[in-house]
Amino acid sequence: MKNEYEVVIAGGGPTGLMLACELALKGIKTLVLDDKIAESPQSRGATIHPRTAELLYSRGILEKFIEKGKDLLEKDPRLPLYHYAVMIKLKMYMLDSPCNFTLWLPQKDTEIILQNHALELGVDILKNHEVIHFEEHYDGVVVEVKHLENKLKFQAKYLVGCDGAKSKIRKISNIEMLGTNKTNTTLMADIYLDTPLAYSTQCEFSSKGVVVVMPAGKKLTRFVIISDSIDKNLKENSLDLDLIKKYLLDICGHDFGVKNSHWISSFGNANKLAKQLIKNRVILAGDAAHYHLPAGGQGLNYGIQDAFNLGWKLAAELKGWAPKWLLDSYQTERIYAGKMLMESVKKQESLLFRTSESDIAFRKYFEDVIIETDEVNKKLTQEIAGLHINYQNCTEDKNKLIGCRVPDLELFEDFNCLNLYNLFSRGNFVFICFTHQKFRLPEEFKDRLDIYHFKYTEKRFEFFKTKYLLIRPDLYIAWASDNLQSSVSIKKELNYWLKK
Ligand SMILES: Cc1cc2nc3c(=O)[nH]c(=O)nc-3n(C[C@H](O)[C@H](O)[C@H](O)COP(=O)(O)OP(=O)(O)OC[C@H]3O[C@@H](n4cnc5c(N)ncnc54)[C@H](O)[C@@H]3O)c2cc1C
């Protein structure tokens, strides 16, 4: 029937579009509704961190993002170093990842690439369609939409709210947000400069505030202005270039020669996480589920990672094979990840937003000494990269590998070597046997599991001793065993993940 879908996604930002791609990859009939008339010329986010890049790479689409970044920046957009509270000390290049960089790319371009990919996969996308209401029934949702002067209705089995921080879906569902309220306002201005500043993030501190300067495009430079004297209730219509100049002069003593602005905006420091992500047939993801001060460029990344966690689970539910607990694990795992995100943002805020003399002295010590310590540097790099997230605490299994992010293992078979992440383009589970005995793919799992046999993997990993490795479509370990198993016990483990 027309207007009938398995999933309707409210919101065509990075989260909604990525989720649509993941669902379509698994053959789910998906509609994305977005209230924007056209693509926005402005970009809030500009970074794709390593974990997100790994996931895009596993689906074979990362190259498109890198190529676009090269075009825009006219140099390699893969940054080997990234900042922590605007201290450019994080050694992304040291990460054990095929994506050991932060990719610079304006959010609008990320959205265009994802949108084109979603269309190629058969997703329906309707712009200028605002979700205004919905009603839940025992086996689905009816979504009410405003388009021009018309009201339309769409039916779906599930409605996913990817409609940003002010989510209407969250409000109608009455899902509470927990966390801290806004206490200050930060100004942000994308400015055209005749001579662009050096293409790296820098900042200037004084007792009056902080000015962060970073690249925003070929001739575009982004200024972020932090000051206690900025009115917390500043109205968007009072933002203009004169105000930006005034603060630059106040804080830095010079105005960087700013003349023409592309976009002037502001944001607050509320840090909030939804109390639940699933309520009956409504699910939240991305900024609709968590929003925060954009200190480390993590928001868009967590949204895309939500989509990778949810996509295959929701598809499994709709295809009818999901174990009872599987969809709920989206909520457990991503609330856990969301709490880690909130902690990360608060730490960065405390280093960036305090400008008393003693705060500046501590910051300097942190920058010169603490963050230079190998162990601290590694931890903070992994935190911003998103590689620190694992779901070990979300399972009761004692095997320490279960729930971990799997690295991009090199897998050897006689003279051939293959990289693990290349096995995930279909979005399936991957089961690897490092045994002589061959295990045959059960017919009933053909649409969701790929089996491979290899001789061994790299010695540098604890995986070297592993005999069996079952990996989820989002590159986390589902099951691992060091012992030879009978085909009956292997089937039992596969059934746990792959069968109702
Ligand atoms: C200043 C700033 C800088 C940032 N920098 C970074 C960064 O460098 N890196 C990073 O990772 N993140 C960054 N972020 C955060 C990032 O922009 C967000 O986390 C990201 O946009 C979230 O994506 P989303 O798809 O969940 O929501 P959104 O991008 O907000 O998309 C929601 C979509 O839903 C649509 N919509 C809303 N309501 C409805 C409705 N009722 N019906 C239909 N459609 C609707 C909206 O028009 C929009 O298209 C930054 C944020 C800010 C404010």
The ligand as a Tripos MOL2 file, in Angstrom:
@<TRIPOS>MOLECULE
LIG
   53    58     1     0     0
SMALL
NO_CHARGES

@<TRIPOS>ATOM
      1 C1         28.4070   24.6710   16.9030 C.3       1 LIG1
      2 C2         28.3630   23.2090   16.7610 C.ar      1 LIG1
      3 C3         29.4730   22.5390   16.2980 C.ar      1 LIG1
      4 C4         29.4520   21.1610   16.2150 C.ar      1 LIG1
      5 N1         30.5630   20.5140   15.7810 N.ar      1 LIG1
      6 C5         30.5580   19.1690   15.7090 C.ar      1 LIG1
      7 C6         31.6940   18.4510   15.2110 C.ar      1 LIG1
      8 O1         32.7000   19.0380   14.8290 O.2       1 LIG1
      9 N2         31.6350   17.1030   15.1700 N.ar      1 LIG1
     10 C7         30.5240   16.4270   15.5830 C.ar      1 LIG1
     11 O2         30.5540   15.1870   15.5810 O.2       1 LIG1
     12 N3         29.4220   17.0770   15.9980 N.ar      1 LIG1
     13 C8         29.4050   18.4170   16.0760 C.ar      1 LIG1
     14 N4         28.2970   19.0840   16.4870 N.ar      1 LIG1
     15 C9         27.1060   18.3090   16.8250 C.3       1 LIG1
     16 C10        26.3530   17.8760   15.5850 C.3       1 LIG1
     17 O3         26.0460   18.9760   14.7620 O.3       1 LIG1
     18 C11        25.0860   17.1410   15.9860 C.3       1 LIG1
     19 O4         25.3910   16.2040   16.9830 O.3       1 LIG1
     20 C12        24.4690   16.4210   14.7780 C.3       1 LIG1
     21 O5         23.9460   17.3570   13.8550 O.3       1 LIG1
     22 C13        23.3510   15.4850   15.2170 C.3       1 LIG1
     23 O6         22.8090   14.8780   14.0910 O.3       1 LIG1
     24 P1         21.3030   14.3940   14.0910 P.3       1 LIG1
     25 O7         21.0760   13.8110   12.7570 O.co2     1 LIG1
     26 O8         21.0720   13.5390   15.2850 O.co2     1 LIG1
     27 O9         20.4300   15.7010   14.2950 O.3       1 LIG1
     28 P2         20.3590   16.9880   13.3640 P.3       1 LIG1
     29 O10        21.6100   17.1950   12.6250 O.co2     1 LIG1
     30 O11        19.8710   18.0890   14.2320 O.co2     1 LIG1
     31 O12        19.2490   16.6150   12.2940 O.3       1 LIG1
     32 C14        17.8900   16.5960   12.6170 C.3       1 LIG1
     33 C15        17.0890   16.7460   11.3350 C.3       1 LIG1
     34 O13        15.7170   16.5900   11.6420 O.3       1 LIG1
     35 C16        14.9670   17.6190   11.0150 C.3       1 LIG1
     36 N5         13.7450   17.7930   11.8060 N.ar      1 LIG1
     37 C17        13.6000   18.3580   13.0240 C.ar      1 LIG1
     38 N6         12.3240   18.2860   13.4270 N.ar      1 LIG1
     39 C18        11.6390   17.6570   12.4440 C.ar      1 LIG1
     40 C19        10.2710   17.2780   12.2760 C.ar      1 LIG1
     41 N7          9.3480   17.5340   13.2000 N.pl3     1 LIG1
     42 N8          9.9090   16.6440   11.1320 N.ar      1 LIG1
     43 C20        10.8330   16.3560   10.1690 C.ar      1 LIG1
     44 N9         12.1370   16.7020   10.2860 N.ar      1 LIG1
     45 C21        12.5390   17.3320   11.4080 C.ar      1 LIG1
     46 C22        15.9120   18.8190   11.0160 C.3       1 LIG1
     47 O14        15.5770   19.7590   10.0260 O.3       1 LIG1
     48 C23        17.2380   18.1350   10.7150 C.3       1 LIG1
     49 O15        17.4380   18.0010    9.3310 O.3       1 LIG1
     50 C24        28.2890   20.4590   16.5870 C.ar      1 LIG1
     51 C25        27.1630   21.1390   17.0290 C.ar      1 LIG1
     52 C26        27.1970   22.5010   17.1180 C.ar      1 LIG1
     53 C27        25.9630   23.2180   17.6220 C.3       1 LIG1
@<TRIPOS>BOND
     1     1     2 1
     2     2     3 ar
     3     2    52 ar
     4     3     4 ar
     5     4     5 ar
     6     4    50 ar
     7     5     6 ar
     8     6     7 ar
     9     6    13 1
    10     7     8 2
    11     7     9 ar
    12     9    10 ar
    13    10    11 2
    14    10    12 ar
    15    12    13 ar
    16    13    14 ar
    17    14    15 1
    18    14    50 ar
    19    15    16 1
    20    16    17 1
    21    16    18 1
    22    18    19 1
    23    18    20 1
    24    20    21 1
    25    20    22 1
    26    22    23 1
    27    23    24 1
    28    24    25 2
    29    24    26 1
    30    24    27 1
    31    27    28 1
    32    28    29 2
    33    28    30 1
    34    28    31 1
    35    31    32 1
    36    32    33 1
    37    33    34 1
    38    33    48 1
    39    34    35 1
    40    35    36 1
    41    35    46 1
    42    36    37 ar
    43    36    45 ar
    44    37    38 ar
    45    38    39 ar
    46    39    40 ar
    47    39    45 ar
    48    40    41 1
    49    40    42 ar
    50    42    43 ar
    51    43    44 ar
    52    44    45 ar
    53    46    47 1
    54    46    48 1
    55    48    49 1
    56    50    51 ar
    57    51    52 ar
    58    52    53 1
@<TRIPOS>SUBSTRUCTURE
     1 LIG1         1 GROUP 0 **** ****
